[in-house]
Amino acid sequence: MQENIFIFSDASYLHKRKIASCSVYFSHNRRYYNKIIKGLNNSNLAELSSVLFALLLAKKFKLQNIIILYDNNQIPVDKIKTKFKSDFECIQFVWVKRKFLDNIDFHAKSFLENFFDNQLLENQTVSIFIKYPLKIKLYFFKFILTDREKNLIDCYLNNTNIDTLKEHKFKSINSIKYIYACLSADEKLLFFDFLIKVSPKIKNLKNFDVVNVSKLEILLLVGFNKIKKINNLKSFIK
């Protein structure tokens, strides 16, 4: 019999988007494999999809003796064994606590984040805007912010001492998410550090870096149109 091949499986799921990133790791070649699946109704289906993804890859690699490690106890292991019985000499499933799959979990989440980053860059309007200087990008968004939030942006641009600012509750976090999505990687680190100091709850928000690309594009187009009407960027950013 072929030696045991360990396969680590996990998924990262976004309920609002009905989308999942499935990631698996194979011990025989020490490689990660990833797949984006859309239209899933819950996280259990995402976890199941990841296990099935692992099995199909194992079949493709002509592996015969596999041990799949997973952390979702809703996966119908017996049914899967029956379905794939003729494809392998031996299939074993080992349920483990989530902490034992930290690496593959991180990989799945990172792959999903990169997927949305790529979506942003593939959108021509957004990709052009991301290349703008930081000051122009932040001033550009001022027209969708409350007066208090505009003041926060001014404080950030002017390097105002954080300690002098009171904790802020954002009226709508979406506007801040749109700003964050349009920043470069280095700009994101600095801006997020600023945000969690003035509004610590942001640190615990899930999917803070995920936005609706279509809505962001519309928002940018509206902004571009406003600038054209004013026909003077300097007057727009005052």
C-alpha positions in Angstrom: 0.0 0.0 0.0 1.1 3.5 -0.8 2.4 5.6 2.2 0.0 7.8 4.1 -0.6 11.2 2.4 -2.0 13.8 4.8 -4.3 16.5 3.4 -5.3 19.5 5.4 -8.6 21.1 4.4 -10.3 24.4 5.3 -12.4 27.2 3.9 -13.1 30.9 4.4 -16.7 32.0 3.8 -18.4 35.3 3.3 -22.1 35.0 4.0 -23.1 38.3 2.4 -21.4 37.5 -0.8 -22.2 33.7 -0.8 -18.6 33.1 -1.7 -15.8 30.8 -0.3 -12.2 30.3 -0.6 -11.3 26.6 -0.4 -7.7 25.7 0.5 -6.0 22.4 0.9 -2.4 21.3 1.7 -0.8 18.1 0.6 2.0 16.5 2.6 3.5 14.5 -0.3 4.6 17.6 -2.3 4.2 20.2 0.5 2.0 22.4 -1.7 -1.1 24.5 -1.2 -4.0 24.5 -3.6 -6.8 27.1 -3.7 -10.2 27.6 -5.3 -12.9 30.2 -5.2 -16.5 28.9 -5.2 -19.5 31.2 -5.6 -23.2 30.7 -4.8 -22.8 28.8 -1.5 -25.5 29.3 1.1 -23.6 28.6 4.3 -20.2 27.9 5.8 -20.9 24.2 6.1 -21.2 23.9 2.3 -17.9 25.9 2.0 -16.2 23.3 4.3 -17.7 20.4 2.4 -16.6 22.0 -0.9 -13.0 22.2 0.4 -13.0 18.5 1.3 -14.4 17.6 -2.1 -11.8 19.8 -3.7 -9.1 17.9 -1.8 -10.5 14.5 -2.9 -10.7 15.5 -6.6 -7.1 16.7 -6.5 -6.0 13.5 -4.7 -7.7 11.5 -7.5 -6.0 13.7 -10.1 -2.6 13.0 -8.5 -3.4 9.3 -8.4 -2.9 9.1 -4.7 -4.3 5.9 -3.0 -3.9 6.2 0.7 -5.1 9.5 2.0 -5.9 11.0 5.4 -8.0 14.2 5.3 -7.8 16.6 8.3 -10.8 18.9 8.7 -12.5 20.9 11.5 -16.2 21.0 10.6 -18.3 18.2 12.2 -21.2 18.7 9.8 -19.4 17.1 6.9 -21.1 13.8 5.9 -18.0 11.7 6.0 -19.7 8.3 5.5 -21.4 9.5 2.4 -18.2 10.9 1.0 -16.4 7.6 1.7 -19.1 5.7 -0.2 -19.0 8.0 -3.2 -15.2 7.9 -3.5 -14.7 4.3 -2.4 -13.7 3.0 -5.8 -11.1 5.8 -6.4 -8.8 5.1 -3.5 -7.4 2.1 -1.6 -8.0 3.8 1.7 -9.7 7.1 2.7 -9.5 8.3 6.3 -11.1 11.4 7.8 -9.7 12.9 11.0 -11.7 15.7 12.7 -9.3 18.1 14.6 -9.8 21.3 16.6 -9.6 24.5 14.6 -6.3 25.5 16.2 -4.6 22.6 14.5 -5.6 24.0 11.1 -4.4 27.6 11.8 -2.0 27.6 8.8 -4.5 26.4 6.2 -7.1 28.6 7.7 -4.8 31.7 7.3 -4.1 30.5 3.8 -7.8 30.3 2.9 -8.5 33.8 4.3 -5.6 35.3 2.6 -6.6 33.8 -0.8 -10.1 35.2 -0.4 -8.7 38.7 0.4 -6.4 38.5 -2.6 -9.3 37.6 -4.8 -11.2 40.8 -3.8 -8.0 42.8 -4.2 -7.7 41.5 -7.7 -11.3 42.3 -8.4 -10.6 45.9 -7.4 -7.6 46.1 -9.7 -9.4 44.5 -12.6 -12.0 47.4 -12.5 -10.6 50.1 -14.7 -12.1 53.0 -12.8 -11.0 51.7 -9.4 -7.5 50.8 -10.6 -6.9 54.3 -12.0 -8.1 55.9 -8.8 -5.9 53.8 -6.6 -2.9 55.3 -8.3 -3.9 58.8 -7.4 -1.8 60.6 -4.6 -3.0 60.0 -1.1 -4.2 63.6 -0.5 -6.3 63.6 -3.6 -7.9 60.3 -2.7 -8.8 61.3 0.8 -10.1 64.7 -0.3 -12.1 63.1 -3.0 -14.1 61.1 -0.5 -15.0 64.1 1.7 -18.3 64.6 -0.1 -19.7 61.3 1.3 -18.6 61.9 4.9 -20.2 63.6 7.8 -18.6 66.8 9.1 -17.1 64.9 12.0 -15.6 62.3 9.7 -14.3 65.0 7.4 -12.6 66.5 10.4 -11.0 63.1 11.1 -9.6 62.9 7.6 -8.2 66.4 8.0 -6.6 65.3 11.3 -5.0 62.3 9.6 -3.7 64.4 6.7 -2.3 67.0 9.1 -0.7 64.4 11.4 -2.8 65.7 14.3 -1.9 64.1 17.7 -4.2 61.1 18.1 -4.4 61.7 21.9 -6.3 65.0 21.3 -9.1 63.2 19.4 -12.2 61.7 21.1 -13.4 58.2 20.3 -15.6 58.3 17.2 -18.6 56.2 16.3 -18.9 56.2 12.5 -22.4 56.8 11.2 -21.7 54.4 8.3 -18.6 52.3 8.2 -19.1 51.7 4.5 -17.7 55.1 3.5 -14.6 54.3 5.5 -14.3 50.9 3.9 -14.5 52.5 0.5 -11.6 54.8 1.4 -9.6 52.0 2.8 -10.1 49.9 -0.4 -8.6 52.6 -2.6 -5.4 52.9 -0.7 -2.1 51.3 -1.5 -0.7 48.5 0.7 1.5 50.9 2.7 -1.2 53.5 3.0 -3.7 50.9 4.3 -1.3 50.0 7.2 -1.0 53.6 8.3 -4.7 54.6 7.8 -6.0 51.4 9.6 -3.6 52.2 12.6 -5.1 55.6 12.7 -8.7 54.3 12.5 -8.4 51.8 15.3 -7.1 54.5 17.6 -10.0 56.8 17.0 -12.6 54.0 16.8 -11.2 50.8 18.4 -14.2 48.7 17.5 -13.1 48.7 13.9 -10.4 46.3 14.8 -13.0 43.6 15.5 -15.0 44.1 12.4 -15.1 41.1 10.1 -14.5 41.6 6.4 -13.5 45.3 6.9 -11.4 45.0 3.7 -14.2 43.7 1.5 -16.3 46.1 -0.5 -18.8 45.9 -3.3 -16.7 46.8 -6.4 -19.7 47.8 -8.5 -20.9 50.3 -5.8 -17.4 51.7 -5.4 -17.1 52.2 -9.1 -20.5 54.1 -9.1 -19.3 56.2 -6.2 -16.1 57.1 -8.0 -17.9 58.0 -11.2 -20.2 60.3 -9.3 -17.2 61.9 -7.7 -15.4 62.3 -11.0 -18.5 64.0 -12.4 -18.7 66.4 -9.5 -15.0 67.4 -10.0 -15.7 68.0 -13.7 -18.7 70.3 -12.9 -16.5 72.3 -10.4 -13.7 72.2 -13.0 -11.2 73.1 -10.3 -9.8 70.4 -8.0 -8.3 73.0 -5.6 -11.8 74.4 -4.9 -13.1 70.8 -4.5 -10.7 69.8 -1.8 -11.0 72.9 0.4 
